[in-house]
Amino acid sequence: MKAIRFSFTSLLSLLLLVGHFAQAQSTTVTTDKPAGMSKTAKGGIIGGLGGAAGGAILGRVIGGKSGTAKGAILGAVVGGAGGALIGRKMDKQAAELRRDLEGAKVERIGEGIKITFASGILFASNSSSLTPAAAGNIDELATTLQKYADTNVTIDGHTDSSGSDAINQPLSQRRAQAVANELTAKGVDTSRITATGYGSTQPVGDNATAAGKAANRRVEVAIFANEKMQKAAKRGQL
């Protein structure tokens, strides 16, 4: 009976946590008014309730099919006081990225950072070669990643639904790898980076419209604490 009661309580806590997070996400999207609670503090609360295991579950639940980058960030959550320390470092890094990256969307999520580049900015149509302007943008990202070395990076390539999977998936993989190659060429340790192509399987827009297709052609970058930073945060040494 105790085991059953514990399982039910854990499930209820998780559902409440997911609801709390979803509400927090919906109330902090594009507003000029005081948020009331910083993302750093929210990260501490989320992690304090769920811990690392809870973060991994949240990554799968909230990330979903259209949120691999978000899932990677939430799956690496430390939580509690350690998570709040990581959040403060990520706040500073995100501010620098917003200043330096042109045409990129920089978001603070949980204890990490999500960056979205439109493929039209990075690549010519049906190409996986970075344009000169795009290479400069990725070089700025590399500079920041070197400055904040205790992080891991995932790079996800996505396409719209035009064409076949046989074309889209390899193209998305080459594009993600092109970004990874540029980062490593500028000194970012390759062991920190994972590049994956998802083709058209994770749309964020409606492929029936031109605007939706444009939104789906993208490269997403997730930045989150590596094991060294997580351990330092748990010891209160960040």
SETOR-50561 format. One record per residue (C-alpha): residue number from 1; residue in three letters; chain; x, y, z. Coordinates in Angstrom, 1 decimal. Each point is the difference from the previous one (the first is absolute). Example, Ala and Ser with C-alpha at 12.3 -4.5 7.8 and 13.67 -1.06 7.14 Angstrom:
<sites>
+-----+------+-----+--------+--------+--------+
: seq : type : mol :      x :      y :      z :
+-----+------+-----+--------+--------+--------+
:   1 :  ALA :   A :   12.3 :   -4.5 :    7.8 :
:   2 :  SER :   A :    1.4 :    3.4 :   -0.7 :
+-----+------+-----+--------+--------+--------+
</sites>
This chain:
<sites>
+-----+------+-----+--------+--------+--------+
: seq : type : mol :      x :      y :      z :
+-----+------+-----+--------+--------+--------+
:   1 :  MET :   A :    0.0 :    0.0 :    0.0 :
:   2 :  LYS :   A :    2.9 :    2.4 :    0.8 :
:   3 :  ALA :   A :    1.5 :   -0.7 :   -3.4 :
:   4 :  ILE :   A :   -3.3 :    0.8 :   -1.7 :
:   5 :  ARG :   A :   -0.5 :    3.1 :    2.0 :
:   6 :  PHE :   A :    3.6 :    1.2 :   -0.8 :
:   7 :  SER :   A :   -0.5 :   -0.7 :   -3.7 :
:   8 :  PHE :   A :   -3.3 :    2.0 :   -0.1 :
:   9 :  THR :   A :    1.6 :    2.9 :    1.9 :
:  10 :  SER :   A :    2.9 :    0.1 :   -2.4 :
:  11 :  LEU :   A :   -2.2 :    0.0 :   -3.0 :
:  12 :  LEU :   A :   -2.2 :    2.7 :    1.5 :
:  13 :  SER :   A :    3.1 :    2.1 :    0.7 :
:  14 :  LEU :   A :    1.2 :   -0.4 :   -3.5 :
:  15 :  LEU :   A :   -3.3 :    1.0 :   -1.5 :
:  16 :  LEU :   A :   -0.1 :    3.1 :    2.2 :
:  17 :  LEU :   A :    3.6 :    0.8 :   -0.9 :
:  18 :  VAL :   A :   -0.8 :   -0.3 :   -3.8 :
:  19 :  GLY :   A :   -3.0 :    2.3 :    0.5 :
:  20 :  HIS :   A :    2.0 :    2.5 :    1.9 :
:  21 :  PHE :   A :    2.8 :    0.1 :   -2.6 :
:  22 :  ALA :   A :   -2.5 :    0.3 :   -2.9 :
:  23 :  GLN :   A :   -1.7 :    2.9 :    1.8 :
:  24 :  ALA :   A :    3.4 :    1.7 :    0.6 :
:  25 :  GLN :   A :    0.9 :   -0.4 :   -3.7 :
:  26 :  SER :   A :   -3.2 :    1.5 :   -1.2 :
:  27 :  THR :   A :    0.2 :    3.0 :    2.2 :
:  28 :  THR :   A :    3.6 :    1.0 :   -0.8 :
:  29 :  VAL :   A :   -0.2 :    0.1 :   -3.8 :
:  30 :  THR :   A :    0.6 :    3.5 :   -1.4 :
:  31 :  THR :   A :   -1.0 :    2.5 :    2.6 :
:  32 :  ASP :   A :    1.5 :    3.3 :    1.1 :
:  33 :  LYS :   A :   -1.5 :   -0.2 :    3.5 :
:  34 :  PRO :   A :    1.9 :   -1.3 :    3.0 :
:  35 :  ALA :   A :    0.0 :   -3.8 :   -0.1 :
:  36 :  GLY :   A :   -0.4 :   -0.3 :    3.8 :
:  37 :  MET :   A :    2.4 :   -2.9 :    0.1 :
:  38 :  SER :   A :    3.2 :   -0.4 :   -1.9 :
:  39 :  LYS :   A :    0.7 :   -3.1 :   -2.1 :
:  40 :  THR :   A :    2.9 :   -0.7 :    2.3 :
:  41 :  ALA :   A :   -2.4 :   -0.2 :    3.0 :
:  42 :  LYS :   A :   -2.4 :   -2.1 :   -2.0 :
:  43 :  GLY :   A :    2.8 :   -2.4 :   -0.9 :
:  44 :  GLY :   A :    0.8 :   -0.4 :    3.6 :
:  45 :  ILE :   A :   -3.7 :   -0.7 :    0.9 :
:  46 :  ILE :   A :   -0.5 :   -2.5 :   -2.9 :
:  47 :  GLY :   A :    3.2 :   -1.9 :    0.9 :
:  48 :  GLY :   A :   -0.7 :    0.1 :    3.7 :
:  49 :  LEU :   A :   -3.3 :   -1.7 :   -0.5 :
:  50 :  GLY :   A :    1.2 :   -2.5 :   -2.6 :
:  51 :  GLY :   A :    3.7 :   -0.4 :    0.3 :
:  52 :  ALA :   A :    2.1 :   -1.4 :   -2.9 :
:  53 :  ALA :   A :   -2.4 :   -2.9 :   -0.5 :
:  54 :  GLY :   A :   -3.0 :    2.4 :   -0.2 :
:  55 :  GLY :   A :    1.9 :    2.1 :   -2.5 :
:  56 :  ALA :   A :    0.6 :   -2.9 :   -2.2 :
:  57 :  ILE :   A :   -3.7 :   -0.9 :    0.1 :
:  58 :  LEU :   A :   -0.9 :    3.7 :   -0.7 :
:  59 :  GLY :   A :    2.3 :   -0.1 :   -2.9 :
:  60 :  ARG :   A :   -1.9 :   -2.8 :   -1.6 :
:  61 :  VAL :   A :   -3.5 :    1.3 :    0.9 :
:  62 :  ILE :   A :    0.5 :    3.7 :   -0.9 :
:  63 :  GLY :   A :    2.6 :   -0.4 :   -2.7 :
:  64 :  GLY :   A :   -2.2 :   -2.3 :   -2.0 :
:  65 :  LYS :   A :    0.4 :   -0.7 :   -3.7 :
:  66 :  SER :   A :    0.4 :    3.7 :   -0.8 :
:  67 :  GLY :   A :    2.4 :    0.9 :    2.8 :
:  68 :  THR :   A :    3.1 :   -2.1 :    0.0 :
:  69 :  ALA :   A :    2.3 :    2.9 :    0.9 :
:  70 :  LYS :   A :   -2.4 :    1.0 :    2.9 :
:  71 :  GLY :   A :   -0.1 :   -3.6 :    1.1 :
:  72 :  ALA :   A :    3.8 :   -0.2 :    0.1 :
:  73 :  ILE :   A :    0.1 :    3.0 :    2.2 :
:  74 :  LEU :   A :   -2.7 :   -1.1 :    2.4 :
:  75 :  GLY :   A :    1.4 :   -3.5 :    0.1 :
:  76 :  ALA :   A :    3.3 :    1.4 :    1.4 :
:  77 :  VAL :   A :   -1.6 :    2.0 :    2.9 :
:  78 :  VAL :   A :    1.7 :    0.0 :    3.4 :
:  79 :  GLY :   A :   -2.5 :    1.9 :    1.9 :
:  80 :  GLY :   A :    0.0 :    1.6 :    3.5 :
:  81 :  ALA :   A :    2.7 :    2.4 :    1.0 :
:  82 :  GLY :   A :    2.4 :   -1.6 :   -2.5 :
:  83 :  GLY :   A :   -2.5 :    0.6 :   -2.8 :
:  84 :  ALA :   A :   -0.4 :    3.6 :    1.0 :
:  85 :  LEU :   A :    3.8 :    0.5 :   -0.2 :
:  86 :  ILE :   A :    0.1 :   -1.5 :   -3.5 :
:  87 :  GLY :   A :   -2.9 :    2.2 :   -1.0 :
:  88 :  ARG :   A :    1.9 :    3.1 :    1.0 :
:  89 :  LYS :   A :    2.9 :   -1.0 :   -2.2 :
:  90 :  MET :   A :   -2.4 :   -0.8 :   -2.9 :
:  91 :  ASP :   A :   -1.7 :    3.4 :    0.5 :
:  92 :  LYS :   A :    3.3 :    1.7 :   -0.6 :
:  93 :  GLN :   A :    0.9 :   -2.2 :   -3.0 :
:  94 :  ALA :   A :   -3.4 :    0.5 :   -1.6 :
:  95 :  ALA :   A :    0.3 :    3.8 :    0.3 :
:  96 :  GLU :   A :    3.3 :   -0.1 :   -1.9 :
:  97 :  LEU :   A :   -1.4 :   -2.3 :   -2.7 :
:  98 :  ARG :   A :   -3.0 :    2.3 :   -0.5 :
:  99 :  ARG :   A :    2.4 :    2.9 :   -0.5 :
: 100 :  ASP :   A :    2.4 :   -1.8 :   -2.4 :
: 101 :  LEU :   A :   -2.2 :   -2.3 :   -2.1 :
: 102 :  GLU :   A :   -1.8 :    1.7 :   -2.9 :
: 103 :  GLY :   A :   -3.3 :   -1.6 :   -1.2 :
: 104 :  ALA :   A :    0.0 :   -2.7 :    2.7 :
: 105 :  LYS :   A :   -2.7 :   -0.6 :    2.7 :
: 106 :  VAL :   A :    1.6 :   -0.5 :    3.4 :
: 107 :  GLU :   A :   -2.1 :   -1.4 :    2.8 :
: 108 :  ARG :   A :    0.7 :   -0.8 :    3.6 :
: 109 :  ILE :   A :   -1.6 :   -3.4 :    0.8 :
: 110 :  GLY :   A :    0.3 :   -1.7 :    3.4 :
: 111 :  GLU :   A :    3.7 :   -0.1 :    0.7 :
: 112 :  GLY :   A :    1.2 :    0.4 :   -3.6 :
: 113 :  ILE :   A :   -0.2 :    2.0 :   -3.2 :
: 114 :  LYS :   A :   -1.8 :   -0.7 :   -3.2 :
: 115 :  ILE :   A :    1.1 :    1.8 :   -3.2 :
: 116 :  THR :   A :   -2.1 :   -0.3 :   -3.2 :
: 117 :  PHE :   A :    1.6 :    1.0 :   -3.4 :
: 118 :  ALA :   A :   -2.3 :    0.1 :   -3.1 :
: 119 :  SER :   A :    1.6 :   -2.2 :   -2.7 :
: 120 :  GLY :   A :   -0.6 :    2.9 :   -2.5 :
: 121 :  ILE :   A :    2.5 :    2.0 :    2.0 :
: 122 :  LEU :   A :    2.7 :   -2.7 :    0.2 :
: 123 :  PHE :   A :   -0.3 :   -1.8 :   -3.3 :
: 124 :  ALA :   A :   -1.0 :    0.5 :   -3.6 :
: 125 :  SER :   A :   -3.0 :   -2.0 :   -1.3 :
: 126 :  ASN :   A :    0.8 :   -3.8 :    0.1 :
: 127 :  SER :   A :    3.5 :    0.7 :    1.1 :
: 128 :  SER :   A :    1.9 :   -1.0 :    3.2 :
: 129 :  SER :   A :    2.8 :    2.5 :   -0.5 :
: 130 :  LEU :   A :    0.0 :    2.9 :    2.4 :
: 131 :  THR :   A :   -0.2 :    3.4 :   -1.6 :
: 132 :  PRO :   A :    2.8 :    2.4 :    0.9 :
: 133 :  ALA :   A :   -2.3 :    2.1 :    2.1 :
: 134 :  ALA :   A :   -1.3 :   -3.1 :    1.8 :
: 135 :  ALA :   A :    3.6 :   -1.2 :    0.7 :
: 136 :  GLY :   A :    0.7 :    3.3 :    1.7 :
: 137 :  ASN :   A :   -3.1 :   -0.5 :    2.2 :
: 138 :  ILE :   A :    1.0 :   -3.5 :    0.9 :
: 139 :  ASP :   A :    3.5 :    1.3 :    0.8 :
: 140 :  GLU :   A :   -1.5 :    2.4 :    2.5 :
: 141 :  LEU :   A :   -1.8 :   -3.0 :    1.6 :
: 142 :  ALA :   A :    3.3 :   -1.9 :    0.1 :
: 143 :  THR :   A :    1.7 :    2.9 :    1.9 :
: 144 :  THR :   A :   -2.7 :    0.0 :    2.7 :
: 145 :  LEU :   A :    0.1 :   -3.9 :    0.2 :
: 146 :  GLN :   A :    3.7 :    0.2 :    0.6 :
: 147 :  LYS :   A :   -0.5 :    2.6 :    2.7 :
: 148 :  TYR :   A :   -2.5 :   -2.2 :    1.8 :
: 149 :  ALA :   A :    1.8 :   -3.3 :   -0.5 :
: 150 :  ASP :   A :   -1.9 :   -2.2 :    2.6 :
: 151 :  THR :   A :   -3.0 :   -0.6 :   -2.3 :
: 152 :  ASN :   A :   -1.2 :   -2.6 :   -2.5 :
: 153 :  VAL :   A :   -1.5 :    1.0 :   -3.3 :
: 154 :  THR :   A :   -2.5 :   -1.8 :   -2.2 :
: 155 :  ILE :   A :   -0.6 :    1.1 :   -3.6 :
: 156 :  ASP :   A :   -3.3 :   -1.1 :   -1.7 :
: 157 :  GLY :   A :   -0.7 :    0.5 :   -3.7 :
: 158 :  HIS :   A :   -3.6 :    0.2 :   -1.2 :
: 159 :  THR :   A :   -1.7 :    0.3 :   -3.4 :
: 160 :  ASP :   A :   -3.5 :    0.7 :   -1.3 :
: 161 :  SER :   A :   -2.1 :   -2.8 :   -1.5 :
: 162 :  SER :   A :    0.8 :    0.8 :   -3.7 :
: 163 :  GLY :   A :    1.8 :   -2.8 :   -1.7 :
: 164 :  SER :   A :    0.5 :   -3.6 :    1.4 :
: 165 :  ASP :   A :    1.4 :   -1.2 :    3.2 :
: 166 :  ALA :   A :    2.9 :   -1.5 :   -2.0 :
: 167 :  ILE :   A :    1.0 :    3.6 :   -0.9 :
: 168 :  ASN :   A :   -1.1 :    1.9 :    3.1 :
: 169 :  GLN :   A :    1.6 :   -2.1 :    2.7 :
: 170 :  PRO :   A :    3.6 :   -0.1 :   -1.5 :
: 171 :  LEU :   A :   -0.3 :    3.7 :   -0.8 :
: 172 :  SER :   A :   -1.0 :    0.9 :    3.6 :
: 173 :  GLN :   A :    2.9 :   -2.2 :    1.3 :
: 174 :  ARG :   A :    2.5 :    1.8 :   -2.3 :
: 175 :  ARG :   A :   -1.2 :    3.4 :    1.1 :
: 176 :  ALA :   A :    0.3 :   -0.9 :    3.7 :
: 177 :  GLN :   A :    3.4 :   -1.4 :   -0.6 :
: 178 :  ALA :   A :    1.1 :    3.1 :   -2.0 :
: 179 :  VAL :   A :   -0.8 :    2.1 :    3.1 :
: 180 :  ALA :   A :    1.9 :   -2.5 :    2.2 :
: 181 :  ASN :   A :    3.0 :    0.1 :   -2.3 :
: 182 :  GLU :   A :    0.1 :    3.8 :    0.0 :
: 183 :  LEU :   A :    0.0 :    0.0 :    3.8 :
: 184 :  THR :   A :    2.8 :   -2.6 :    0.3 :
: 185 :  ALA :   A :    2.0 :    1.9 :   -2.6 :
: 186 :  LYS :   A :   -0.2 :    3.0 :    2.3 :
: 187 :  GLY :   A :    1.3 :   -1.9 :    3.0 :
: 188 :  VAL :   A :   -3.1 :   -1.5 :    1.6 :
: 189 :  ASP :   A :    0.9 :   -3.5 :    1.3 :
: 190 :  THR :   A :   -1.7 :   -2.6 :   -2.2 :
: 191 :  SER :   A :   -0.8 :   -2.1 :    3.1 :
: 192 :  ARG :   A :   -2.5 :    2.6 :    1.1 :
: 193 :  ILE :   A :   -2.0 :   -0.1 :   -3.2 :
: 194 :  THR :   A :   -2.7 :   -2.4 :   -1.3 :
: 195 :  ALA :   A :   -1.5 :    0.7 :   -3.5 :
: 196 :  THR :   A :   -3.2 :   -1.7 :   -1.1 :
: 197 :  GLY :   A :   -2.3 :    0.3 :   -3.0 :
: 198 :  TYR :   A :   -3.7 :   -0.5 :    0.4 :
: 199 :  GLY :   A :   -1.2 :    0.8 :   -3.5 :
: 200 :  SER :   A :   -3.7 :    1.1 :    0.0 :
: 201 :  THR :   A :   -1.0 :   -2.1 :    3.0 :
: 202 :  GLN :   A :   -0.1 :    2.8 :    2.6 :
: 203 :  PRO :   A :   -2.0 :    2.9 :   -1.5 :
: 204 :  VAL :   A :   -0.7 :    3.2 :    2.0 :
: 205 :  GLY :   A :   -2.1 :    1.6 :   -2.7 :
: 206 :  ASP :   A :   -2.7 :   -1.1 :   -2.5 :
: 207 :  ASN :   A :    1.6 :   -1.5 :   -3.1 :
: 208 :  ALA :   A :   -3.2 :    0.9 :   -1.9 :
: 209 :  THR :   A :    1.1 :    3.7 :    0.1 :
: 210 :  ALA :   A :    3.1 :    1.8 :   -1.3 :
: 211 :  ALA :   A :    0.5 :    1.6 :    3.5 :
: 212 :  GLY :   A :   -0.3 :   -3.4 :    1.7 :
: 213 :  LYS :   A :    2.5 :   -1.6 :   -2.4 :
: 214 :  ALA :   A :    2.5 :    2.9 :    0.6 :
: 215 :  ALA :   A :   -0.3 :   -0.5 :    3.8 :
: 216 :  ASN :   A :    0.6 :   -3.8 :   -0.4 :
: 217 :  ARG :   A :    3.3 :    0.6 :   -2.0 :
: 218 :  ARG :   A :    2.2 :    0.6 :    3.0 :
: 219 :  VAL :   A :    3.0 :   -1.0 :    2.0 :
: 220 :  GLU :   A :   -0.4 :   -0.1 :    3.8 :
: 221 :  VAL :   A :    2.9 :    0.1 :    2.5 :
: 222 :  ALA :   A :   -0.4 :   -1.0 :    3.6 :
: 223 :  ILE :   A :    2.6 :    1.0 :    2.6 :
: 224 :  PHE :   A :   -0.1 :   -1.6 :    3.5 :
: 225 :  ALA :   A :    2.3 :   -0.8 :    2.9 :
: 226 :  ASN :   A :    2.4 :   -2.8 :   -0.4 :
: 227 :  GLU :   A :    0.8 :   -2.4 :    2.9 :
: 228 :  LYS :   A :    2.8 :    2.1 :    1.3 :
: 229 :  MET :   A :   -2.2 :    3.1 :    0.3 :
: 230 :  GLN :   A :   -2.8 :   -2.0 :    1.5 :
: 231 :  LYS :   A :    2.3 :   -1.4 :    2.7 :
: 232 :  ALA :   A :    1.4 :    3.4 :    0.8 :
: 233 :  ALA :   A :   -3.5 :    1.4 :    0.2 :
: 234 :  LYS :   A :   -1.1 :   -2.7 :    2.4 :
: 235 :  ARG :   A :    3.0 :    0.9 :    2.2 :
: 236 :  GLY :   A :   -0.9 :    3.7 :   -0.2 :
: 237 :  GLN :   A :    3.3 :    0.8 :   -1.7 :
: 238 :  LEU :   A :   -1.2 :    1.8 :   -3.2 :
+-----+------+-----+--------+--------+--------+
</sites>
